[in-house]
Amino acid sequence: MKFLPIFIFLSLMPLLGVAQKPNIILIMADDMGYETVGANGGQSYKTPHLDRMASEGMRFTNCFANPLCTPSRVKIMTGQYNTRNYVQFRVLDRGQRTFAHYLRDAGYRTVIAGKWQLGKEEDSAQHFGFEESLLWQHVRGARREGTKIDSRHVNPRLERNGKAVDYDNGEFSSDVFVEFLGEFMTQHKDEPIFAYYPMVLPHCPFVPTPGTADFDAQSMGSKTYKGKVQYFGAMVGHIDKMVARLEAKLEELGIADNTMIVFTGDNGTDIPVKSQWSGRQIAAGKGKMTDEGMRVPLIIKFPGKVEAGKVSDALVDLADFLPTFTELAGVEHEAEIDGVSLLPELYGKGGRVKPYAYIWYEPKKGETAKATVMARSKTHMLMRKGEDGELVFYQTPKAYEKVVVPMSEMGEADRTRLKKLESVLERYDALRGSSLRAQ
């Protein structure tokens, strides 16, 4: 009841002539690296809507995720690096505060649709701040009951607000998710909306998509884990269509001009996909501490606020989204946040300071002392495997390129860079589990 006056005020804002807080739509593709988007130099797939979105918004060339989904999802939702709060694969610790909590408490209507895989409790999505949810791999597993067949794409097995919902009439889950988000936005178009769409595309199994020649509405899914890699391009194309549908819904509802829409990815493209990018072949690297495993697309459109067609080389990682959204909404976050708001960069004001991105990778064991960690700037990166592992220092002159800088050959400038990145690793070693211990 304590939030009722906020919602009443927000519903009266248009009548009172008070500007409504901006809507926020966050779309995160599952296993779609930087090289897949045409606007980024990708040459293998057709992404006309994402390319147009980049021309109407801002495109970033240095955005980094973790190499695998759960660490990335924990990071993006909490704004904290994983040494603070990572528990294990498929789990988000229930003591954590997410961007949905902050925005919901500020009067936003919050919704999530897509891939969950962060806890099987029936109330998981609501516990983490989302009023409504339509999810895959929430309470149920990833396979169809009694089979080894994946349940995420055609004729999917989903959960709405924790309750099982089966689709058996040729539905494709991505279309179902977008329809659900559209219905939520229609219902709450006169209130500020935060919609989080963690896609199930283009994660394997690679399967035909609606409208393509091989699509089978009677299919119960691929009988193999990977499916057939020749369908990856169609899945990327379907992502493009889903983003277009969401933007069309915003236009239809008359709220597009007051909406920030963000498109990014949770990690690099999955093996064995190979793509052409800027005249060279990029072999997918999901699961690897390389650009192929961590460099992801980032496009942000906010009409009238973000300069159209601008390309930014600002350093970004997934921890930056929570402070960006809270600043946009005028919300103070209580916990110590590792991310740095993107608003100064988006608004062209300058002054954003982010000297490093930090990546932690131990996806399934939860043994943080054995994790591979990396600190990187725009031009260099430092990697260590395990708590007592050897440090390897790289120069990163371009995307998908790295050159080892031998310790014996370093000049003074490189030694200074190395020392700064070493201090980042030391800082987060010391903070291991700090967010969990605080609960």
C-alpha positions, -999 to 999 in steps of 0.1 A, spaced: 0 0 0 29 24 6 34 26 -32 -2 35 -40 2 73 -38 31 71 -62 11 52 -88 -19 76 -84 4 106 -89 20 90 -119 -14 82 -135 -23 119 -131 10 133 -144 -2 138 -180 -33 156 -168 -12 178 -146 13 186 -173 41 170 -154 67 152 -175 66 114 -170 98 95 -162 113 79 -192 104 43 -201 133 19 -203 134 -12 -225 164 -35 -221 169 -62 -247 197 -87 -241 204 -113 -268 216 -147 -257 249 -157 -274 252 -130 -299 287 -114 -303 296 -80 -316 305 -93 -350 270 -104 -358 255 -69 -363 258 -52 -397 263 -18 -382 293 -31 -363 309 -44 -395 292 -78 -396 288 -92 -431 272 -126 -426 237 -117 -414 209 -92 -422 201 -69 -393 184 -40 -410 164 -28 -380 194 -29 -356 214 -11 -382 187 16 -384 185 17 -346 222 24 -346 218 52 -371 190 67 -349 209 62 -317 244 56 -303 265 26 -311 292 14 -288 324 -4 -300 339 -14 -266 312 -32 -246 321 -63 -227 301 -91 -211 313 -121 -192 320 -152 -214 289 -171 -201 253 -163 -193 248 -165 -155 277 -144 -145 266 -118 -170 230 -118 -159 240 -115 -122 262 -86 -131 237 -67 -153 209 -70 -128 229 -59 -97 254 -35 -111 281 -54 -92 311 -74 -103 308 -111 -97 334 -115 -70 309 -97 -47 278 -118 -53 282 -147 -76 270 -180 -60 269 -206 -88 256 -212 -123 218 -208 -127 215 -189 -94 210 -152 -83 214 -149 -46 180 -139 -31 196 -113 -9 206 -92 -40 190 -59 -50 184 -55 -88 176 -27 -112 140 -39 -111 138 -32 -74 151 3 -77 128 12 -106 97 -5 -91 102 14 -59 105 46 -79 70 40 -94 79 21 -126 58 -8 -137 82 -36 -142 81 -67 -164 104 -94 -176 100 -119 -205 125 -144 -219 152 -165 -203 154 -167 -165 177 -195 -153 184 -177 -120 165 -197 -94 136 -221 -94 115 -205 -66 80 -198 -79 82 -162 -69 117 -156 -82 109 -129 -107 86 -110 -83 111 -114 -55 137 -96 -77 114 -67 -85 93 -77 -115 55 -74 -112 48 -96 -142 69 -124 -159 68 -148 -187 99 -169 -186 117 -200 -199 136 -222 -175 121 -207 -144 104 -234 -122 107 -260 -150 139 -274 -165 153 -268 -199 140 -300 -215 105 -312 -224 91 -335 -197 103 -370 -201 127 -362 -230 161 -347 -238 145 -322 -262 151 -285 -255 119 -266 -248 128 -230 -255 119 -222 -291 91 -238 -311 60 -249 -292 77 -238 -259 72 -247 -223 71 -215 -203 60 -201 -170 38 -171 -164 43 -156 -130 57 -190 -119 29 -211 -133 34 -235 -162 21 -225 -196 24 -248 -226 22 -236 -262 13 -263 -287 -1 -245 -318 31 -237 -336 41 -207 -315 76 -196 -314 87 -184 -280 103 -151 -291 70 -140 -307 52 -150 -275 75 -130 -253 72 -99 -275 34 -102 -276 34 -104 -238 56 -74 -234 34 -55 -258 3 -63 -238 20 -51 -206 31 -18 -222 -4 -13 -236 -19 -18 -201 6 7 -185 13 31 -213 4 61 -191 29 50 -164 67 47 -166 76 12 -177 108 -9 -172 107 -39 -195 136 -64 -194 137 -88 -224 166 -114 -219 161 -132 -252 163 -170 -258 176 -162 -293 201 -170 -309 211 -196 -283 213 -231 -295 197 -254 -305 199 -236 -339 165 -241 -355 144 -227 -383 124 -195 -374 89 -185 -384 86 -174 -420 117 -194 -432 114 -224 -456 123 -251 -430 101 -238 -402 79 -267 -389 50 -255 -367 45 -292 -356 81 -295 -343 87 -302 -307 122 -289 -310 157 -301 -320 167 -336 -309 203 -325 -306 217 -298 -282 232 -277 -309 207 -281 -337 220 -272 -371 244 -243 -374 230 -232 -408 200 -218 -390 220 -194 -369 216 -166 -394 178 -170 -395 178 -167 -357 198 -135 -358 173 -122 -384 144 -131 -361 160 -111 -333 161 -81 -356 123 -86 -363 115 -88 -326 133 -56 -319 114 -40 -348 81 -52 -333 89 -37 -299 98 -4 -314 66 -5 -335 45 -11 -304 62 19 -287 52 40 -317 17 27 -318 12 35 -281 27 70 -286 55 65 -261 85 60 -283 98 95 -278 99 91 -241 116 57 -242 152 46 -239 157 13 -257 189 -7 -252 201 -37 -272 231 -57 -260 243 -93 -255 251 -116 -226 283 -131 -241 300 -139 -274 286 -161 -301 284 -198 -295 308 -224 -311 308 -236 -340 294 -204 -356 319 -186 -379 310 -151 -392 325 -126 -416 333 -93 -399 351 -63 -415 367 -86 -442 379 -113 -419 365 -145 -403 356 -145 -367 353 -179 -350 328 -179 -322 342 -179 -287 315 -183 -261 331 -194 -228 365 -179 -236 382 -149 -220 388 -133 -254 370 -107 -276 352 -136 -293 338 -146 -259 332 -112 -243 328 -84 -269 291 -77 -274 269 -53 -293 255 -22 -276 231 2 -292 211 27 -273 183 49 -288 166 77 -269 149 101 -293 158 138 -287 183 129 -260 209 107 -276 227 121 -307 216 100 -338 243 81 -355 271 87 -330 296 60 -325 313 58 -291 345 39 -281 337 45 -244 346 15 -222 314 -3 -211 306 -35 -192 273 -49 -180 277 -34 -145 271 0 -161 234 -5 -169 220 -4 -134 235 30 -125 225 43 -160 189 34 -154 188 46 -118 203 80 -128 178 82 -157 149 76 -132 163 99 -106 169 71 -81 196 67 -55 211 32 -52 219 20 -18 245 -6 -24 280 1 -36 278 -2 -74 308 -11 -96 293 2 -128 295 38 -141 265 55 -155 265 60 -193 243 91 -193 271 116 -196 283 98 -227 248 94 -241 240 130 -236 273 143 -249 282 160 -217 316 144 -212 331 137 -178 323 100 -176 353 83 -160 356 45 -163 393 35 -164 387 -2 -164 363 -31 -170 366 -61 -147 356 -96 -158 354 -126 -135 349 -161 -149 343 -193 -130 308 -203 -143 297 -235 -126 318 -244 -95 314 -212 -74 350 -215 -64 361 -179 -68 397 -186 -59 400 -206 -91 384 -180 -113 400 -165 -144 399 -127 -140 406 -99 -163 410 -61 -159 410 -41 -192 412 -6 -204 404 4 -240 439 -4 -251 453 -31 -227 442 -60 -206 456 -80 -178 446 -116 -172 452 -141 -144 440 -177 -141 434 -187 -105 443 -168 -74 480 -175 -76 482 -177 -114 506 -160 -137 497 -125 -149 496 -120 -187 495 -85 -200 482 -77 -235 479 -48 -258 446 -47 -276 450 -25 -306 417 -34 -323 387 -55 -318 395 -92 -319 432 -86 -317 456 -89 -288 494 -90 -285 513 -102 -254 535 -76 -239 564 -94 -223 573 -82 -188 610 -80 -198 602 -57 -228 580 -31 -211 586 6 -212 577 30 -185 542 37 -200 533 0 -201 546 -6 -165 523 22 -153 494 6 -172 502 -28 -157 504 -14 -122 469 2 -125 453 -30 -138 471 -51 -111 455 -28 -85 421 -36 -100 426 -73 -96 438 -68 -60 408 -47 -51 383 -73 -63 402 -101 -47 398 -83 -14 361 -77 -20 353 -114 -27 318 -122 -14 314 -88 2 279 -82 -11 268 -117 1 283 -112 36 264 -79 39 231 -97 37 
